[in-house]
């Protein structure tokens, strides 16, 4: 077995101090997201891990793509009947995580989650490439399937069916908005004394605190 004890990195690219941060965490997220989007070391700044809790009490984490963020929250799309969709429908909560190692930064977001309006899901669905639309129809996400050919055969059938027509959005596919009530910004610092600034929603205002690393 490989010994990982000596695999260490010195974090020294930036700092996160109270006098320089935004009062609203969404504005702070925007600044960091723009930094990540323009950084050549980050291939997909909008890639985020989303964690939900399943029936056995164990969290389950997977990567999805953030498609929009507003002052209200963070929007992503998925199959409502997938494992994450079913978990969200039961708990109405999720934890989002962004990690940008090239910037030595991560963001952890605890949120209440709800479906967005159907017309908004329609609009995004029809903005996607047709292949992605068909893929959403073809895949019974998270369900057991016999083999890869099962998907490829269904895809060919649908390609022929909708060759000259619009693909309707499946009712079991659409968007969620994660409305944050806690957002932590983590900036790597030397000697493992990292900066951790946490925003906690108190009624309609955000309370800002520093956490020990």
C-alpha positions as CSV (number, residue, x, y, z in Angstrom):
1,X,0.0,0.0,0.0
2,X,1.2,3.5,-0.8
3,X,2.1,5.7,2.2
4,X,0.2,9.0,1.8
5,X,1.5,10.6,5.0
6,X,4.0,12.8,3.1
7,X,1.7,14.0,0.3
8,X,1.4,17.6,1.4
9,X,0.7,20.9,-0.3
10,X,1.4,24.4,1.0
11,X,-1.7,26.7,0.5
12,X,-0.6,30.2,0.0
13,X,-2.4,31.7,-3.1
14,X,-4.9,34.0,-1.3
15,X,-6.6,35.0,1.9
16,X,-10.2,35.5,3.1
17,X,-10.6,38.3,5.7
18,X,-13.6,40.0,7.0
19,X,-12.7,43.5,5.8
20,X,-12.7,42.3,2.2
21,X,-15.7,40.1,1.9
22,X,-19.2,40.9,0.7
23,X,-22.1,41.3,3.2
24,X,-24.3,39.0,1.1
25,X,-22.9,35.5,0.5
26,X,-24.4,35.3,-3.0
27,X,-22.3,38.3,-4.0
28,X,-19.3,36.6,-2.4
29,X,-20.1,33.4,-4.4
30,X,-20.4,35.4,-7.6
31,X,-16.9,36.9,-7.1
32,X,-15.3,33.5,-6.4
33,X,-17.3,31.9,-9.3
34,X,-16.0,34.5,-11.7
35,X,-12.5,33.9,-10.5
36,X,-12.9,30.2,-11.0
37,X,-14.5,30.6,-14.5
38,X,-11.6,32.7,-15.7
39,X,-8.9,30.5,-14.2
40,X,-7.2,28.1,-16.7
41,X,-6.8,25.4,-14.0
42,X,-10.6,25.1,-13.6
43,X,-12.2,23.1,-16.4
44,X,-15.8,23.3,-15.2
45,X,-16.3,26.0,-12.6
46,X,-20.0,25.1,-12.3
47,X,-19.4,21.5,-11.4
48,X,-20.7,20.9,-7.9
49,X,-21.1,18.0,-5.6
50,X,-24.6,17.6,-4.2
51,X,-25.2,15.5,-1.1
52,X,-28.6,14.1,-0.1
53,X,-29.6,11.7,2.7
54,X,-31.2,8.4,1.8
55,X,-33.6,6.1,3.7
56,X,-30.8,4.3,5.4
57,X,-29.5,7.6,6.9
58,X,-26.3,7.6,4.8
59,X,-25.5,10.6,2.7
60,X,-25.0,10.1,-1.0
61,X,-22.9,12.4,-3.1
62,X,-22.7,13.0,-6.8
63,X,-21.5,15.6,-9.2
64,X,-24.0,17.8,-11.1
65,X,-23.7,21.1,-13.0
66,X,-25.0,24.4,-11.6
67,X,-27.0,26.0,-14.3
68,X,-28.0,29.3,-12.7
69,X,-27.7,31.2,-9.4
70,X,-29.7,34.2,-8.2
71,X,-30.1,35.9,-4.8
72,X,-32.8,33.3,-4.2
73,X,-30.6,30.3,-4.7
74,X,-28.8,27.8,-6.9
75,X,-30.6,26.0,-9.8
76,X,-29.8,22.6,-11.2
77,X,-31.7,20.0,-13.3
78,X,-32.2,16.3,-12.9
79,X,-34.6,13.4,-13.2
80,X,-37.2,13.8,-10.4
81,X,-37.4,10.0,-10.0
82,X,-33.6,9.6,-9.6
83,X,-32.1,8.7,-6.2
84,X,-31.3,12.3,-5.5
85,X,-34.7,13.4,-6.7
86,X,-36.5,10.9,-4.4
87,X,-34.2,12.0,-1.4
88,X,-34.9,15.6,-2.1
89,X,-38.7,15.0,-2.2
90,X,-38.5,13.4,1.2
91,X,-36.2,15.8,3.1
92,X,-36.4,18.9,0.9
93,X,-32.7,19.5,1.8
94,X,-29.3,19.1,0.2
95,X,-25.7,20.2,0.7
96,X,-23.8,21.6,-2.3
97,X,-20.1,21.7,-2.5
98,X,-17.7,23.5,-4.9
99,X,-14.0,22.7,-4.9
100,X,-11.6,24.6,-7.0
101,X,-8.1,23.3,-6.1
102,X,-6.3,25.6,-8.5
103,X,-7.5,28.5,-6.4
104,X,-7.2,26.6,-3.1
105,X,-10.9,27.3,-2.4
106,X,-14.1,25.4,-1.6
107,X,-17.6,26.4,-0.8
108,X,-20.1,24.4,1.3
109,X,-23.8,25.3,1.0
110,X,-26.6,23.9,3.1
111,X,-30.0,24.6,1.5
112,X,-33.7,23.9,1.4
113,X,-34.6,22.5,-2.0
114,X,-37.8,22.8,-4.1
115,X,-38.8,22.3,-7.7
116,X,-38.8,25.3,-9.9
117,X,-41.9,26.3,-12.0
118,X,-42.7,23.9,-14.9
119,X,-42.4,26.6,-17.5
120,X,-38.8,27.4,-16.4
121,X,-37.9,23.7,-16.7
122,X,-39.5,23.7,-20.2
123,X,-37.5,26.7,-21.2
124,X,-34.2,25.2,-20.1
125,X,-35.0,21.7,-21.5
126,X,-35.7,23.1,-25.0
127,X,-32.5,25.2,-24.9
128,X,-30.4,22.0,-24.6
129,X,-28.9,20.2,-27.6
130,X,-31.4,17.7,-29.0
131,X,-29.1,14.8,-28.1
132,X,-29.2,15.9,-24.4
133,X,-33.0,16.2,-24.6
134,X,-33.3,12.7,-26.0
135,X,-30.9,11.4,-23.4
136,X,-33.2,12.7,-20.6
137,X,-36.1,10.9,-22.2
138,X,-34.2,7.7,-22.7
139,X,-32.6,7.2,-19.3
140,X,-34.7,5.9,-16.4
141,X,-32.1,7.5,-14.1
142,X,-30.9,5.4,-11.1
143,X,-32.9,2.4,-12.1
144,X,-31.3,-1.0,-12.9
145,X,-31.0,-1.6,-16.7
146,X,-29.9,-4.8,-18.4
147,X,-27.0,-3.4,-20.4
148,X,-25.6,-0.5,-22.4
149,X,-27.5,-1.6,-25.5
150,X,-30.8,-1.0,-23.8
151,X,-30.1,2.7,-23.8
152,X,-28.6,2.8,-27.3
153,X,-31.6,1.0,-28.9
154,X,-34.0,3.3,-27.1
155,X,-32.0,6.3,-28.3
156,X,-32.1,5.2,-31.9
157,X,-35.9,4.7,-31.7
158,X,-36.4,8.2,-30.3
159,X,-34.1,9.8,-32.8
160,X,-36.2,8.4,-35.6
161,X,-39.5,9.4,-33.8
162,X,-38.4,13.0,-33.3
163,X,-36.3,13.6,-36.4
164,X,-38.5,16.4,-37.6
165,X,-40.3,17.4,-34.4
166,X,-39.7,18.9,-31.0
167,X,-38.9,16.7,-28.1
168,X,-41.4,17.2,-25.2
169,X,-39.9,17.6,-21.8
170,X,-40.6,14.5,-19.7
171,X,-42.8,15.3,-16.7
172,X,-40.3,13.5,-14.4
173,X,-37.4,15.8,-15.5
174,X,-36.8,19.4,-14.5
175,X,-35.2,21.9,-12.2
176,X,-34.6,22.4,-8.5
177,X,-33.7,25.5,-6.7
178,X,-31.5,25.1,-3.6
179,X,-32.3,28.1,-1.3
180,X,-29.3,28.5,1.1
181,X,-29.5,29.1,4.8
182,X,-25.8,28.5,5.5
183,X,-22.8,29.1,3.2
184,X,-19.2,28.5,4.2
185,X,-16.2,29.9,2.2
186,X,-12.9,28.1,2.7
187,X,-9.6,29.5,1.6
188,X,-6.4,27.5,2.0
189,X,-3.7,29.1,4.0
190,X,-0.2,28.2,5.2
191,X,0.4,25.9,8.2
192,X,-3.1,24.5,7.8
193,X,-4.5,27.6,9.4
194,X,-7.1,28.0,6.7
195,X,-9.6,30.8,6.5
196,X,-13.2,29.7,7.0
197,X,-15.9,32.3,6.8
198,X,-19.5,31.2,7.4
199,X,-22.7,33.0,6.6
200,X,-25.8,31.9,8.5
201,X,-29.3,33.2,7.6
202,X,-31.1,34.8,10.5
203,X,-34.7,35.6,9.4
204,X,-33.8,37.8,6.4
205,X,-30.3,38.9,7.4
206,X,-27.0,37.1,7.0
207,X,-24.8,36.7,10.1
208,X,-21.1,36.4,9.4
209,X,-18.7,34.4,11.6
210,X,-15.2,33.0,11.4
211,X,-14.6,29.3,12.1
212,X,-11.4,27.7,13.4
213,X,-9.7,25.6,10.7
